[in-house]
Amino acid sequence: MLLNDDARMIADAAARIAEEHIAPNAVALDRGAAGSREAFLANLKRLAENGFMAVNVPAAYGGTEAGAAAFALTVEALGRACAATGVTVSVTNMVGEVIAAVGSEEQKETYLPRLADGTYPAGAFCLTESGAGSDPAGLKTRAEMSGNEWVLNGSKLYITSAAYAGLFVVWAVTDPAAPKGKGISAFLVEAGTPGLVIGREEDKLGQRGSATNEVHFEDCRIPAGALLGPLNGGFRIAASELAGGRIGIASLALGIARAATDAAIAYVREREQFGKPIAAMQGPQWMLADTETELEAARLLILNAAALKDAGEPFGKAASMAKLYASEAAQRATYVALQLHGGAGYIKDHPVERYARDVRITTIYEGTSEIQRMIIAREILG
């Protein structure tokens, strides 16, 4: 698929920053080394200053206004260097896009420039709860009017970037008597608001440099103007933004898989067995040929979904197909890379063990592979 010059330029700039600044910190960040989180936050600021925190946000509000294809290529490039950075940028862009799509003029003018320029280190998407994961309509967090304020009570789970996010998009039940999924609204809550409590940081298998926390709302009072979009229209907003987010996660998975495959190619060229490089043997050659074919197919699915979104066409099915295929192809590619390393791939001296851990979650968040199959089946069967 041909890309326009702007998308290529943005992707090249993202790849350059990733190589020069982000990749050198990736191992230390994964291992929680001293100073690595600070370097990570500095890199987020650098990315914001270069336009990568609001790629698909209108320029009038400080965004880059480069479109979904540029966003996909950006996340792929960052994921190739550091999955923790890639997911943070992807979610922050989601927050910016939802405000741009349904926010009031005042909300756009207030919050979008702060996301775009790095005033907020990141944005957070507060939807998941202990009893509402694949079924977001089952959430229990409540928002009730008290005078001219909304009062939030409830808890969210697995919230990316919560520890350092400057702005949270929060979904809560506003009409408990409404049919399931019909009485939910979205709200904007700034970090530091009394009653917004950041809980423990999860100890994860992969993407360890990205904070993932519980978030609690304890009589958290926010102004009436914090309502994002129409009252009781939050479920539709969430469904729409998750579709866009799936393009980001598909791109992240592809970036991780590309990094793993690059490492495998370098390794088989230098590693010798039976008197010749592994790369000269048909078995490894075919493994890499299959991987390359699958990853190129994944990229085309991603760019197709992005192109539909940029054109204003329905893109939900295409995004689900891209997320399903890319995340599962990335699992296969990363494990092929580990296999080609042999025993060395199981040791932390080589990066493929990190890629294998980082890629695993991509078949789960923003909707599991099983949920994507349900969405695709619903679209094709009516």
Buried (B, 14 or more C-beta within 10 A) or exposed (E): EEBEEBBBEBBEBBBEBBEEBBBEBBBBBBEEEEEBBEBBBBBBBBBBEBBBBBBBBBEEBBBBBBBBBBBBBBBBBBBBBBBBBBBBBBBBBBBBBBBBBBBBEEBBEBBBBBBBBBBBBBBBBBBBBEEBBEEBBEBBBBBEEEEEBBBBBBBBBBBBBBBBBBBBBBBBBBEEEEEEBBBBBBBBBBBEBEBBBBBEBBEBEBBBBBBBBBBBBEEBBBEEBBBBBEEBBBBBBBBBBBBBBBBBBBBBBBBBBBBBBBBBBEBBEEBEEEEEBBBBBEEBEEBBEBBBEBBEEBBEBBBBBBBBBBEEEEBBBBBBBBBBBBBBBBBBBBBBBBEBBEEBBEEEEBBBBBBBBBBBBBBBBBBBBEBBBBBBEEBEEE
